[in-house]
Amino acid sequence: MGNREDLLTGARRAILDRGLAKVTARDIANAAGVSLAAIGYHFGSKDRLVMEAITEGIGDAVGDGMEAAIVGAGEGRSPWEGMGPTWNGLIDVIQQNREALLLSTENSVQIARDPEAQQFMTTATLEAHRGITDAVHRAYPEMSEAQTDAVAKLYFILFQGFAVQWLIAPEAPLLDGDGLVTAIEALRGQ
C-alpha cells in the first residue's frame, strides 16, 4: 500500500477510535504511519481525507450488503414479489451498519457546506447508483434499462431516508417491506 491508501485506512481507524469530532490530523497520520505532511500532499486537507475515508469505507460494506439484499430477494421472484423482501434486506443492512452510517450522517453536514466536497459526493453517489443498478439488473434481467434505473434510484433514496430516520428515532415505527408494498398498492389504486 502507498501513503494515500495508508492514510485512508488510518483515517478510518482513527475516526473509530477517537470519533469524528475529536480526531485530529496527527491522530490520522500516526494511525497511518506516515508524516503529517502526507495528508496535505495527497488530500489537501484533513477534512477531505476524512470525507473520502468515510465514503469509501461505508461504500464497500454498505454497498456489498445492499447488493446481496437486492440480488438475494430477486432469486425466483418477480420484481413486485421481491420488493418487500428486498426492502427488509436493506433495512437489515442499515441496522447492521449503524456506526458507519452514523459517521456518514455526521460527515454529511460538512459536505453540505463545501461545494468541492459536494462534487466528490456527486461522483461517489453516481458510482453507488451504478452498483445498485447492476444489482437490480442481475436480480431482474427482464426489466428495461429505464425500469432498472428507476428502481435502483427508488431503493437508494428510500435507503438513505430510512437510515437517517432510524438513526435519529430508532424506536419510531418505520416502514418495513410489507408496509412499502401496501403503500405502493394504495398509490396505484389497488
C-alpha angles and dihedrals in degrees: 000000000000128000093269093056091041089054093050091050092043092049092053091048094046093047091052091048099044105019128245096274095049103038114112132200088249091054089054095046091049092048090049094045093232136112122276089242090063090072092060093042096052102030109014092230144019090248092057091048091049092048093050093043093052094043095049094042094049092040092060099046098036094038092053090048093049091049092051092048093051098043094041094051091048096059107116094347135105116241089259094049090047097051098084095044091045092052092048089050091051090051088054089053090053093049093047092052102045098135094046092048091046090055090047091051092049090050091049093073091058091046092051089059097048121069092198091052089047089056090053090049091049088058092044091049091051089052091049091048091051090053093050091045090053090050092050090049092050091048095045111021090168091070119100119245091254092051093047090050093049094047091048091051091048093052092045094051094043089048093052094047094045091049093054094043092048092048093053098036109021093165095050117108106258134184115279127187095275091048091051092052091047091050093051092045089052092050090050091050096246 
